């Protein structure tokens, strides 16, 4: 199973590895037998050299379709669920789509594409397609504003962090993720399961946290990833008590010390790592020492070809795991002249460690004092009764903006303690350099929304 | 509780948080003598908006920011709720 060069996903699937499966809340499909099956009704040969939009609502069918189409089509664009028709139309044009693979064919008949192929649960295939090319993997960026951008990856690049670790790192793993696997963070886990010879348990958007955890436990999940927001919801749910994964991973948002400590207490037998990755820059690095931020010596070239630097406070990455380009008529340049991607993630050196402080565009200006909402949230989250928080800007006639913090407290926190907790949170913020005078207002709320990409929803001020 | 009392309570709370020693609050005390900086006033206006449901300095374009404590209180009292 260890190959120096990836040609297509099917090379990692074969009858020699018994007992592998991929499941969702309804079904389980054997990965061991998958090479003899098709979820495209035997029409894979019609996709040879085509540009394919993978618009499959069902994650399980989508996963299997990916393993079929990879190595056959020219390119495939992974479509997360919930895109509107205007977005889809622009994707079709920008990526020169001529085939749509979908589990809901009817609405696509008028989409103006050459072919619509129905996808369904796998059945025995009569013929087999061979790997004939390195299919381009197109993905959508997870940005919260504007139309998503399309980035072009190769499977080699997407799997770079996985192959660098080697298959021995996580033997016999059953992987799960709170992400949808059509998004970068989720796809990483799907690829880890397929390439690493393991099994995979998919998320289900409509499922409660408690039901999801019960299913992960029942399926024997050993390795699991999600955003800090996903994990805060798990910690809040109280449902994690009997779940004991070996490896817990965070990515996609800043992992602050509070969430890392909370996970370490809840999963005492797990190794807990936080990874830095983005759809554009790929997987930068993973940190396994249980502390927020990352060692300063990661800046510079690394053994596996990922090179990082900090310019004007933002993290820049040049990497073989990065996307190759943006795709589309008005696609901007992905990298600078030296091949570095500006991640827009702002970092600050404190002692021997860099800490993520927020997004470049997210700064709140309070009468000239500039703060990142994430810094304030990190300070608030250190309070023992706080489960989750969101700092946001509110206009002020005096300073332009002030910061309002919405705070979710642990279940069972008595309302009578609110004023004390509020004063303690103000006190904590005062002791944090850089944000000592904010927030202006603290509100206690029942819940905070998380986007489909697993990130804290930040309402535009 | 009167608007005046609520404003004074909020000011005392913020003074405590911002480590400001407030002089006795009287109508003719100049706001710049309270020890509050612009951020402290911004916080006061934000909290009073939550508490009283009004922000007199945003609803009307022409309202000048008050210069004394008494004018500040009247600015809130004069806004129709």
Interface residues (C-beta under 8 A of the other chain):
Chain A: X366 X367 X369 X394 X395 X396 X397 X398 X399 X402 X404 X423 X426 X430 X437 X438 X440 X441 X443
Chain B: X17 X18 X38 X39 X41 X42 X43 X45 X46 X47 X50 X55 X57 X58 X65
